[in-house]
Amino acid sequence: MMTSRERFLTVLQGGKPDRLPVTTHWVTGYFLQQVAHLDEQAFYERFGLDPILYLAPHRPDPAKGEYFDPDQSAVGFLESRRIVSDNWRIHSEPITGRDHPTARWTIVTPKGTLTMVLESGAYSSWVLEPLIKQKRDIDLIGEFGTAPLCDVEVVQRAARDYGERGLVRSYVCCFDIFGQPGTWQDATCLAGTEEMIMATYDDPQWVHEFLKILQRRKATYLESMAGAPYDILELGGGSASSTVISPKIFDDFVAPYDAPLIEIAHSRGQRIAYHTCGGMMPMLEHIAAMKPDAMETFTPPGMGADVDLAEARRRIPREICMIGGFDQLHFFTGCSAEETRREVRRCFEAAGSDGGYILCPSDQFFDAELPLIEAFADEAHQCTYDVTSAC
């Protein structure tokens, strides 16, 4: 019987483990606190899931005059300790009178300030006022923006302590305050998705300039990751899915910036999972051509996307692991345990019977019936790799 980590690594290399690996993508704080009443690692153990340890320790580069943000009181979603300098200072102040907690963020540089307003609910945060309001705002990022480095020693200690329990996972650094791992995706968080799409037609030169600035920051981070014993890093994000942009925009403005990042990651001994939470079918070959080690999330039509798991498996090279595909909206709530089990079997038969597949909800979930999670994990345990590769 394999350990969870052995199971994960086997499928990431395209092989068949002892059984189907089964896990979740980024267990939300809301679910852990309000529904499960468990911490993250206890959640994996309680339900018999293959565990994942998420961590993203950053460190500053003192040679560039950078240091940890002394005003940061907490680490946000997809954020680590922020790196600032005397020329890149970050402040926030609450905005009262809103239905949800709201804050105005200000980045102060010697040549001007950038501001962003974020509002947060129980499930997520959203932008009320984008950081990039004028096209030349990007010059302040380009001239003064800091870039985190990976704290390799912290990752080494964490991985050593975690041992064979499960996968050690992280993500390519996102922009300060609010961002995504992918280059295009980071830009949409800062300037607005619709605005970025329109700019690809109205001012493509500016879009390329902006993306180069954001890519440079991510490249600096990835170049510092040699020796960090991560099992996989996440790159990408939903705003590069086919339910948001066309394959042409992907080829012109996404792949040219994320494919080189994948090459840097590989040169530093890191694997990449390319995350596309949305439509994927028109993009499958486009994503695969960037040569990630894995692709996710394979969101099904029942959740508003378009993925046919069996067709995706036929079209994606065997050396690329598939992660996701499970419909958590309809099979973690409001159904019978047998229906959940049938969904597990459907995913396994479509994408996992020859290995190279990790069963996982197609991205996060916030509400779930605990007996259905039990059925999800238990049925996956019965999906074994024998002569018939049957469940």
Secondary structure, DSSP 8 states (H G I E B T S, - for coil): ---HHHHHHHHHTT---SB--B--SS--HHIIIIII-S-HHHHHHHHT---EEE---EE--GGGTEEE-TT--S--TT--S-EEETTBEEEEEE--S-SS-EEEEEEEETTEEEEEEEEE-SS-EEEEE-S--SGGGHHHHHHH----EE-HHHHHHHHHHHTTSSEEEEE----SSS--SSHHHHHHHHH-HHHHHHHHHH-HHHHHHHHHHHHHHHHHHHHT-TT---SEEEEE-GGGSTTTS-HHHIIIIIHHHHHHHHHHHHHTT--EEEE--S--GGGHHHHHTT--SEEE----GGGTS---HHHHHHHS-TTSEEEEEE-HHHHSSSS-HHHHHHHHHHHIIIIITTS-EEEEESS--S---HHHHHHHHHHHHT-B-STT---
